[in-house]
Structures are given as structure tokens and as C-alpha cells.
Amino acid sequence: MARPLSISFSPVGFGTAQFDTAVLPQGARALNDALAGGVNWIDTARDFGRGNALKSLAGALAQTTRAAECTVVLKTPPLHSLEPAALKSEFEWARGLLGSARPWILLLRDPEFLAGQGLDSRALHERLKAAFSWLAGEREAGRIQAFGVCSQ
């Protein structure tokens, strides 16, 4: 049975798909304005912002007093292996940049694309099962609040 989340979400979030070091001053102001307006979750991924989104986001969060109030929704890279060790590495890297003392949600991004890379449906199912098992353990340990799948 699903356990209710201990966090609530604003109706609008802050996306970082175009968040790049080139726009850091403007991005930091936009993030601060969004947080001041009641936004409390941020959508991000390692490959957003030409690969700079998480680093830029870390810089922007350092400039706001509301950083600890934000839930980070982290999407794994597309065509990710779904192996628990790779997921853990990705999550630990992001937590190191953005801080672990905040609510986190992890989304497996585009796992169906692995089928297009020659992975049969049985193998994809097994990889998803292993990934969900690791994610469930992270939730049980309190390191993430929720997890799921997202597709483009």
C-alpha cells in the first residue's frame, strides 16, 4: 500500500531545462522570485541546461534563503542503464551538489528507450524491477520521499 507523502507541493514548480551557467544571474533571480511566490519544488536533470543545470541550480540555491524548503524532482539521464549502482551514483552526485537535507523525488527518465536500444521487454522488466527495488529502499531509508517514471 502506498504511504502518503509527508510533503505538499505548490500547484506550480520551477523547471530547469534551460538553466545554464550563462544565465545564472537571471536564473537565480527567477528562482528566488518563484520561491518567494510560493513555489516549493524544482524539476531538474543532469543533462538539462546543456549539462549545467544542476551546477547552476546549486549556485542559485546558495543565493536564496528559501533553499531548504524546496523539493527537488530529479530525473535520471535518458538511456540510463537503470542499474541500482548507476542510479545511486547519479543521486549521490546530485545530493552532493544540492544538499541532502531536503526532500527528494527521483524519476526514471524514458526507460522505454532502452527497448529501442536492443533490450528485450523481459530484460527491461527485470532492470525496472531492480531499479524500483533500490528506489523503494531509498524511500524506506528516508533519503527520497517518492519515485516514479517519466517519459517525453
Legacy VTK file of the C-alpha trace (Angstrom):
# vtk DataFile Version 3.0
C-alpha trace
ASCII
DATASET POLYDATA
POINTS 152 float
0.000 0.000 0.000
1.266 3.456 -0.862
2.376 5.590 2.041
1.222 9.234 1.889
3.872 11.840 1.259
4.931 13.967 4.195
5.376 16.982 1.922
2.959 19.111 -0.033
3.501 20.694 -3.404
2.725 24.103 -4.776
0.482 23.987 -7.867
3.374 25.346 -9.941
7.009 24.236 -9.935
10.269 25.646 -11.258
11.806 23.883 -14.270
15.498 23.997 -15.075
15.611 22.638 -18.634
17.227 25.895 -19.827
19.068 26.639 -16.582
22.669 27.222 -17.597
25.704 28.970 -16.137
25.330 31.581 -18.885
22.016 32.687 -17.369
22.909 32.161 -13.705
22.237 35.740 -12.521
18.833 35.846 -14.250
18.100 32.250 -13.275
18.922 32.902 -9.634
16.601 35.919 -9.622
13.852 33.903 -11.311
14.259 31.080 -8.806
14.221 33.487 -5.862
11.074 35.188 -7.232
9.413 31.796 -7.770
10.241 30.670 -4.231
9.043 33.983 -2.797
5.813 33.461 -4.745
5.208 30.088 -3.098
6.850 27.607 -5.482
8.342 24.758 -3.459
9.531 22.173 -5.997
12.169 22.171 -8.719
12.303 19.899 -11.762
15.853 19.119 -12.883
18.197 16.615 -14.525
21.927 16.321 -15.158
21.525 16.926 -18.892
19.279 19.994 -18.582
20.826 23.371 -19.410
23.408 21.847 -21.765
24.630 19.749 -18.857
24.937 22.692 -16.479
21.519 22.790 -14.799
22.427 21.097 -11.523
25.598 23.141 -11.053
23.732 26.332 -11.940
20.881 25.356 -9.651
23.331 24.793 -6.788
24.658 28.328 -7.305
21.163 29.799 -7.438
20.020 27.925 -4.328
23.060 29.262 -2.464
21.737 32.773 -3.139
18.293 32.247 -1.615
17.156 31.885 1.969
14.356 29.515 0.943
16.556 26.737 -0.450
15.831 24.239 2.333
12.095 24.483 1.623
12.459 23.104 -1.914
11.731 19.580 -3.007
13.995 18.529 -5.866
12.458 16.300 -8.545
15.486 14.675 -10.176
15.183 12.848 -13.482
17.790 10.243 -14.320
19.561 10.731 -17.653
17.818 9.301 -20.722
19.061 5.885 -21.799
20.310 5.356 -18.252
21.210 1.761 -17.545
18.689 1.525 -14.667
21.299 -0.408 -12.707
20.981 0.417 -8.996
24.696 1.255 -8.717
24.397 3.793 -11.553
21.233 5.276 -10.050
22.928 5.570 -6.672
25.934 7.290 -8.236
23.693 9.791 -10.053
21.663 10.513 -6.917
24.705 10.906 -4.675
26.302 13.289 -7.189
23.144 15.440 -7.261
22.783 15.339 -3.462
26.393 16.424 -3.151
25.697 19.472 -5.314
22.286 20.450 -3.969
22.396 19.138 -0.413
20.961 16.034 1.139
18.886 17.773 3.822
15.926 18.439 1.564
13.043 16.411 0.172
13.923 14.486 -2.986
11.843 12.703 -5.618
13.574 10.536 -8.228
12.110 9.775 -11.640
13.477 7.178 -14.044
13.505 9.064 -17.320
12.496 7.383 -20.564
13.234 3.762 -19.609
11.229 2.624 -22.633
14.009 3.952 -24.864
16.171 1.052 -23.682
13.862 -1.261 -25.626
14.781 0.711 -28.748
18.441 0.068 -27.955
18.051 -3.698 -28.299
16.906 -4.569 -24.779
14.022 -7.048 -24.909
10.900 -6.492 -22.802
11.796 -9.220 -20.274
15.237 -7.709 -19.642
13.723 -4.209 -19.414
11.193 -5.504 -16.877
13.996 -7.030 -14.784
16.002 -3.791 -14.865
12.945 -1.758 -13.858
12.243 -4.203 -11.047
15.804 -3.854 -9.736
15.645 -0.056 -10.056
12.303 0.130 -8.228
13.648 -2.142 -5.512
16.597 0.215 -4.963
14.292 3.263 -5.053
11.936 1.668 -2.528
14.906 1.091 -0.231
15.933 4.739 -0.571
12.394 5.795 0.327
12.304 3.426 3.274
15.633 4.869 4.477
14.205 8.403 4.183
16.630 9.626 1.512
13.828 10.158 -1.012
10.144 10.859 -0.494
8.829 9.337 -3.720
9.858 7.834 -7.046
8.393 7.046 -10.430
8.857 7.060 -14.186
8.624 9.941 -16.619
8.585 9.881 -20.401
8.933 12.543 -23.021
LINES 1 153
152 0 1 2 3 4 5 6 7 8 9 10 11 12 13 14 15 16 17 18 19 20 21 22 23 24 25 26 27 28 29 30 31 32 33 34 35 36 37 38 39 40 41 42 43 44 45 46 47 48 49 50 51 52 53 54 55 56 57 58 59 60 61 62 63 64 65 66 67 68 69 70 71 72 73 74 75 76 77 78 79 80 81 82 83 84 85 86 87 88 89 90 91 92 93 94 95 96 97 98 99 100 101 102 103 104 105 106 107 108 109 110 111 112 113 114 115 116 117 118 119 120 121 122 123 124 125 126 127 128 129 130 131 132 133 134 135 136 137 138 139 140 141 142 143 144 145 146 147 148 149 150 151
